[in-house]
Structure formats: C-alpha cells, structure tokens
Amino acid sequence: MTQLQVGRAVTPSGIVENAVIGMEQGRITSITSGGGGGDLWAVPGFVDTHCHGAVGVSFGNPDKEANLRAIAYHRSQGTTTLFASTVTEPIEKLEAQCRTLRDLVASGELDGIHLEGPFLAEARKGAHDAALLRDPEPELVERLIEAGGSALRMITLAVERRHGEAATRRFTEAGVKVAFGHSDADDATTAASIGWGACIATHLFSAMRSIHHREPGPVPVLLSDERVMNELICDGIHHRPVIARMAIDAATPERICLVTDAMSATGQGNGRYLLGELEVEVTDGTARLVTADGQPGAIAGSTLTMAKAFEFVVTQVGCSIEEAAMMAATTPARWHGLTEVGSLEVGKRGDVCIVDDSGRLQQVWRRGERIG
C-alpha cells in the first residue's frame, strides 16, 4: 500500500487535517487524519475536458505514439483525466481522427473526445477555418455520432445554425454533451438552446457576443442558468482575473470548470505551429493565427496547462484551494458523469495532485502511481 502524508486533503466532506491517503491497486483505500502534516495540500487529479494537444502534437494525429507524447505531457502537469479536442476539419478527416482517438479512450489513455467544430458560426469562427464550417445537417450529425461512438463526450455547436435545434436534440439523445460556443446567438436563442439540451459553455466570453446592458447576449444566460457549466481559460490572456472572478461569483464553482484549450505548441517555445489546417504563431506564450499578410490574428487556443490554471485562480483570481479543486476536477467530472474521478474518496481512482498554499503543483499521482 502507498501512503501519502500531507498537511490538508480536500474531500467532499471537508478538509482533512494532517491527512494520510492510502492507495492500493490504483484506488484510494483510506483517508485519515493523524499524519505528519506539513504545508502541502492534496486535491483531486485535474480533469481537462477541452484540450487540443501539446509538445508539437495535435490530438487525432494518426500516429498513436505522437498522441501518447501529448497525453504524457499533460499528465505531468496534473491532468490525470483528459478529453482530446479536435478542430474544424473536413468530415472525413474528423471521422479518421475519431477512430484514432477512440482506440486511446478504449485503452484508458484518454477519457473522451470533444469535437470543436465544424458546426460553428462564421462570425465567431476564432481560429477555425471558415471555408470548412458547415450546418449540422442530419446526415453529418449521424456520421460523427457513429465515428465517435461511446468515446464522443462533447461537441461545440453554434446553435443558431440551420438544423441547430435538431442537432442539439440528437446529440443529447445520443449521450453527447452539447456545448454552446463559437456562436453569434443572442440571449433569446441561447436560452432556447438550453431547453433543447445545450448544457456547457465553450470557453465563456470567447467567440460569442459580449455583454451589453441593452443587448445582453449569451453570457448572462449561460452564467445564470443552473443547467449550464461554463468553461474558463484562466491564463490571463483570454480574459482578465476580474472577469474570471465575476463569472465564478455568478455561477459558483459548482458550475465553472477550468480548461486549457491547449494546442500543439504547449510545452514548446515560441514559433509557428499548425492548428488544424491553419498556421499559428506563438510569442511569449500567446498563440495567434497567422493572417495572409503575416500579422498576428485571432487568439488560437492556448499554451496553458491545468497546473498553471489552478495556480492562476488561486494567486490572481483569489480563489481558495478548495474552490480551485472543485473547478479543476470535481465540477467537470460530475457534469460529464465521470464517477471514478474528480474527488478524493475511498474507492475512487488514486488520482491526486499535491499543491502548495499558492496552488503551485508539486506532485502528480495517477492510479496510485507517482508520475510527476
């Protein structure tokens, strides 16, 4: 049996002081008080449900080993549960990517697939190729459901597109979470889409209408509706700390999840990379599309890790370790029905991140084994 001793462990029933976490055969077997203490915290392993890749690799690459390298990097940064996100591509390419990723889900290396596109709005395309954007026609919806199978967990959809309501209802019926995102919908259409089944906001604030006091847009609806979980990319680039604080106060950590939206440049240096079919320039950690004249364009994902996101909300947004743990693990696990992860409880997987008082990652344990 492995025993972890920390100053505090964040559990569903509260903080356990001077905690000893017992793990055996990949699972948590006990959480008790009375250990040696110290200054470190144990929190659940991070759950990232929106991540495109790392170390020069985009998820869905036909080379299995390349995908494994990207997975390993994110695990080293505390992500013990990971969805692989794709970007807008031709349907045939998305089907091929799903086949690659399904095998990695079946083997336990990944925990799900997230399709970001191709059913997005041209007006809010962000870093997606406008030429490849499509309406969610019934035949295309069925092809993606078939390609992803049970591994397909989520799809980002511009709900106002033609067939948007039918597609939202069909994906939901098939067990796929529909995420409102890359959408030009107003507040009324946003509210209607939640009734159709949309239950997640893809990177809240980004690639959607902003708040105006006479034209509220989608953000107030998404934050206030109890049926919606809201993604935040807490890197200090996508939005300021005060905006994150506002969102967390409005929705509470029970409906906010931290995501990275990390692209292939994550874990690499400055330079040019590909995001789908588009070229991206990374400068000082910020990824932007390269436009026709070679100038920086729209923000293109991020180079964020869950370790940095966790630290950011503690040090810059003013969240407690408990709040950060909920947003980084418990809330996304609960929303996606991942019953074996997301909290430190007896019987659950031995996925544990050890952080200091500033939320800085110190150790990573996955399935009872130390990996970072």
C-alpha positions in Angstrom: 0.0 0.0 0.0 1.1 3.6 -0.8 0.6 6.3 1.8 0.6 10.0 1.1 1.0 12.4 4.0 0.0 16.0 3.5 -1.0 18.9 5.7 -4.5 19.0 4.3 -6.6 16.9 1.9 -9.7 18.4 0.2 -12.5 15.9 0.3 -16.3 16.1 -0.3 -16.9 16.1 3.4 -14.4 18.9 4.1 -10.7 19.4 4.7 -8.9 16.6 6.5 -6.0 18.0 8.5 -2.7 16.1 8.7 -4.1 13.7 6.2 -2.8 10.2 5.3 -4.2 9.0 2.0 -3.9 5.2 1.5 -3.8 3.8 -2.1 -3.7 0.3 -3.3 -4.2 -1.3 -6.7 -4.8 2.1 -8.3 -7.5 3.2 -5.9 -7.9 5.2 -2.7 -8.4 2.9 0.2 -8.4 5.3 3.1 -8.2 9.0 4.0 -7.5 9.6 7.7 -6.1 12.2 10.0 -3.1 11.9 12.2 -0.2 12.0 9.8 3.0 14.0 9.9 1.3 17.1 8.5 3.3 19.7 6.5 2.3 22.6 4.4 1.1 20.9 1.2 -2.4 20.1 0.1 -3.9 17.0 -1.6 -6.5 17.8 -4.2 -8.2 15.6 -6.9 -6.2 15.0 -10.1 -7.2 17.6 -12.6 -9.9 16.9 -15.2 -9.3 18.8 -18.5 -12.3 18.4 -20.9 -11.1 20.8 -23.6 -7.5 20.2 -24.8 -6.1 20.0 -28.4 -2.6 18.7 -27.8 0.9 19.5 -26.7 4.7 19.1 -27.5 4.1 19.7 -31.2 1.3 17.1 -31.5 -2.4 17.8 -32.2 -4.8 15.2 -30.9 -6.1 13.0 -33.7 -2.7 12.6 -35.3 -2.7 9.2 -37.0 0.5 8.3 -35.1 -0.6 6.8 -31.9 2.7 7.4 -30.2 2.5 11.1 -31.0 -0.8 11.3 -29.2 0.7 9.5 -26.2 3.5 12.0 -26.0 1.0 14.8 -25.8 -1.0 12.9 -23.2 2.1 12.3 -21.1 3.0 16.0 -21.1 -0.4 17.0 -19.8 -0.3 14.3 -17.2 3.0 15.6 -15.9 1.1 18.9 -15.4 -1.6 17.4 -13.2 -4.2 16.4 -15.8 -5.0 12.8 -14.8 -8.3 12.8 -16.8 -8.3 14.2 -20.3 -10.6 14.7 -23.2 -9.0 15.1 -26.6 -10.4 18.0 -28.6 -10.3 18.4 -32.4 -10.8 21.5 -34.5 -12.8 22.2 -37.6 -11.8 19.8 -40.4 -13.5 18.1 -43.4 -15.9 15.5 -42.1 -13.8 12.6 -43.5 -10.8 13.8 -41.6 -12.8 14.1 -38.4 -14.1 10.6 -38.8 -10.5 9.4 -39.1 -9.4 11.3 -36.1 -12.2 9.9 -34.1 -11.1 6.4 -35.0 -7.6 7.1 -33.7 -8.8 8.7 -30.5 -11.5 6.0 -29.8 -8.7 3.4 -29.5 -6.9 5.6 -27.0 -10.2 6.0 -25.0 -10.7 2.2 -25.1 -7.2 1.6 -23.7 -7.7 4.1 -20.9 -5.2 6.7 -22.1 -7.9 9.2 -22.8 -11.3 9.7 -21.2 -13.3 11.1 -24.1 -13.4 13.0 -27.4 -14.6 16.6 -27.8 -15.4 17.9 -31.3 -14.9 21.6 -31.6 -16.5 22.2 -35.0 -17.3 22.0 -37.8 -20.8 23.3 -36.9 -19.6 26.8 -35.9 -20.6 30.4 -36.8 -18.5 32.2 -39.4 -19.0 35.4 -37.5 -17.4 33.8 -34.4 -15.0 31.4 -36.0 -12.0 32.4 -33.9 -9.1 30.1 -35.0 -11.3 27.8 -37.2 -11.1 27.6 -41.0 -14.2 29.5 -42.3 -14.1 27.5 -45.5 -14.8 24.3 -43.6 -17.7 25.4 -41.4 -21.0 23.6 -42.0 -24.6 23.5 -40.9 -25.2 20.4 -38.7 -27.2 18.6 -41.3 -28.8 15.3 -40.1 -26.5 13.1 -42.2 -23.4 14.8 -40.9 -24.6 14.6 -37.3 -25.1 10.8 -37.7 -21.7 10.3 -39.2 -20.0 12.0 -36.3 -22.1 10.1 -33.7 -21.1 6.9 -35.5 -17.5 7.8 -35.8 -17.1 8.8 -32.1 -19.2 6.0 -30.6 -19.3 6.0 -26.8 -16.0 7.8 -26.7 -17.6 11.0 -28.1 -18.4 13.0 -25.0 -19.0 16.6 -26.2 -19.4 18.7 -29.3 -19.2 22.5 -29.5 -22.1 23.9 -31.6 -23.3 27.3 -32.9 -26.9 26.6 -32.0 -28.3 29.3 -34.3 -27.2 27.5 -37.5 -29.7 25.8 -39.7 -30.7 22.4 -38.1 -29.2 23.7 -34.8 -32.2 22.6 -32.7 -32.5 19.2 -34.3 -28.7 18.6 -34.0 -28.7 19.7 -30.3 -31.5 17.3 -29.5 -30.0 14.4 -31.5 -26.5 14.7 -30.0 -28.1 15.0 -26.5 -30.2 11.9 -27.2 -27.0 10.0 -28.2 -25.4 10.9 -24.9 -23.1 13.6 -26.3 -23.0 16.9 -24.3 -23.7 19.9 -26.5 -21.6 22.9 -25.7 -22.8 26.4 -26.8 -19.8 28.0 -28.5 -18.3 29.8 -31.5 -21.9 31.2 -31.8 -23.4 34.5 -32.7 -26.7 33.8 -31.0 -28.5 36.4 -28.9 -29.8 35.9 -25.4 -33.2 34.5 -26.5 -31.7 31.9 -28.8 -29.1 30.9 -26.2 -31.9 30.4 -23.6 -33.9 28.3 -26.2 -30.9 26.1 -26.9 -30.5 25.2 -23.2 -34.1 24.0 -23.4 -33.0 21.8 -26.4 -30.2 20.3 -24.3 -27.2 22.5 -24.6 -25.6 22.3 -21.1 -22.0 23.6 -21.4 -20.5 26.9 -22.5 -17.3 26.5 -24.5 -14.6 29.0 -23.2 -17.1 31.5 -21.8 -16.7 35.1 -23.2 -14.5 34.0 -26.1 -16.1 33.5 -29.6 -19.5 34.8 -28.6 -21.3 38.1 -28.2 -20.1 40.3 -25.4 -22.3 41.7 -22.6 -24.1 45.0 -23.3 -26.7 46.4 -21.0 -29.3 46.7 -23.7 -28.2 43.7 -25.8 -27.1 41.2 -23.1 -26.0 38.4 -25.5 -25.4 34.8 -24.3 -23.1 35.3 -21.3 -25.7 36.4 -18.6 -27.9 33.5 -19.7 -25.1 30.9 -19.5 -24.0 32.1 -16.1 -27.4 32.3 -14.6 -29.0 29.0 -15.8 -28.4 26.2 -13.4 -28.4 23.7 -16.3 -25.1 25.1 -17.7 -21.5 24.5 -16.8 -19.1 27.3 -18.0 -15.6 26.7 -19.2 -12.9 29.3 -18.3 -9.5 29.5 -19.8 -7.6 31.1 -16.9 -4.3 32.1 -18.5 -4.6 35.9 -18.1 -4.8 36.2 -21.9 -8.3 35.1 -22.7 -9.8 37.3 -20.0 -8.6 39.4 -17.0 -8.7 38.0 -13.5 -11.6 40.3 -12.6 -13.7 38.7 -15.3 -13.0 35.2 -14.0 -13.9 36.4 -10.5 -17.2 37.8 -11.8 -18.1 34.5 -13.6 -17.2 32.4 -10.6 -19.2 34.6 -8.3 -22.2 34.4 -10.6 -22.2 30.7 -11.3 -20.3 29.4 -8.2 -17.5 26.9 -8.6 -20.2 24.2 -8.9 -20.9 25.4 -12.5 -17.4 26.6 -13.5 -14.7 24.3 -15.0 -11.2 25.2 -15.7 -9.9 24.1 -19.2 -6.7 24.6 -21.0 -7.8 24.8 -24.7 -4.1 23.9 -25.1 -2.8 23.5 -28.7 0.2 21.7 -30.1 2.6 24.5 -29.0 2.0 23.8 -25.4 5.2 22.7 -23.7 7.2 24.1 -26.6 8.8 27.5 -27.3 8.0 30.4 -29.5 7.5 29.6 -33.2 5.0 28.6 -35.8 2.7 25.6 -35.5 -0.4 24.2 -37.1 -3.9 24.2 -35.6 -5.9 22.0 -37.9 -5.2 23.4 -41.4 -4.2 26.9 -40.1 -0.8 28.3 -39.2 -0.4 29.7 -35.7 2.4 32.0 -34.3 3.3 31.6 -30.6 5.0 34.6 -29.0 5.6 34.7 -25.2 3.1 32.0 -24.6 0.3 33.6 -26.7 -0.9 31.7 -29.7 -2.4 33.7 -32.6 -3.4 32.9 -36.2 -1.0 34.0 -38.9 -3.0 36.1 -41.3 -2.5 36.5 -45.1 -0.2 39.5 -44.5 1.8 37.6 -41.9 0.5 39.6 -39.0 -0.9 38.1 -35.7 -4.6 37.4 -36.0 -7.2 35.9 -33.6 -6.2 34.1 -30.4 -5.7 30.4 -31.4 -6.2 28.2 -28.3 -3.6 28.5 -25.6 -0.4 27.1 -24.3 -1.9 26.7 -20.8 -1.6 23.7 -18.5 -4.0 22.8 -15.8 -1.2 23.3 -13.3 -0.9 26.9 -14.4 -4.7 27.4 -14.5 -5.0 26.1 -10.9 -2.2 28.4 -9.7 -3.7 31.4 -11.6 -7.1 31.2 -10.0 -5.5 30.9 -6.5 -2.9 33.7 -6.9 -4.6 36.0 -9.4 -8.3 35.5 -9.0 -8.3 35.0 -5.2 -9.9 31.5 -5.1 -9.3 29.2 -2.2 -7.6 25.8 -2.8 -11.0 24.1 -2.2 -12.7 26.3 -4.9 -9.9 25.7 -7.3 -10.1 22.0 -6.7 -13.8 22.0 -7.4 -13.4 23.8 -10.7 -10.3 21.9 -11.9 -11.7 18.4 -11.1 -15.0 17.9 -9.2 -17.3 20.0 -11.4 -16.2 18.8 -14.8 -16.2 15.2 -13.6 -19.7 15.5 -12.2 -21.0 17.3 -15.3 -19.7 14.6 -17.6 -20.7 11.6 -15.4 -17.1 10.6 -14.7 -17.8 8.7 -11.5 -14.4 7.3 -10.7 -12.5 10.6 -10.7 -13.0 14.2 -9.6 -12.8 13.9 -5.8 -10.7 12.3 -3.1 -12.9 9.5 -1.8 -12.4 5.9 -0.8 -13.0 3.6 -3.8 -12.2 6.2 -6.4 -9.1 6.2 -8.6 -5.9 7.2 -6.9 -5.6 10.4 -8.9 -4.1 13.1 -6.7 -2.3 16.4 -7.2 -0.2 17.8 -4.4 0.0 21.6 -4.4 1.3 24.3 -2.0 -0.5 27.2 -0.5 -0.2 29.2 -3.7 -1.7 26.4 -5.7 1.6 25.5 -7.3 1.8 21.9 -8.4 4.4 19.8 -6.5 3.5 16.2 -7.3 1.2 14.2 -9.5 -0.2 10.7 -8.8 -2.3 8.8 -11.3 -4.0 5.4 -10.5 -1.9 5.2 -7.3 1.5 5.7 -9.1 3.6 8.9 -8.9 4.1 10.3 -12.4 5.3 13.8 -11.7 
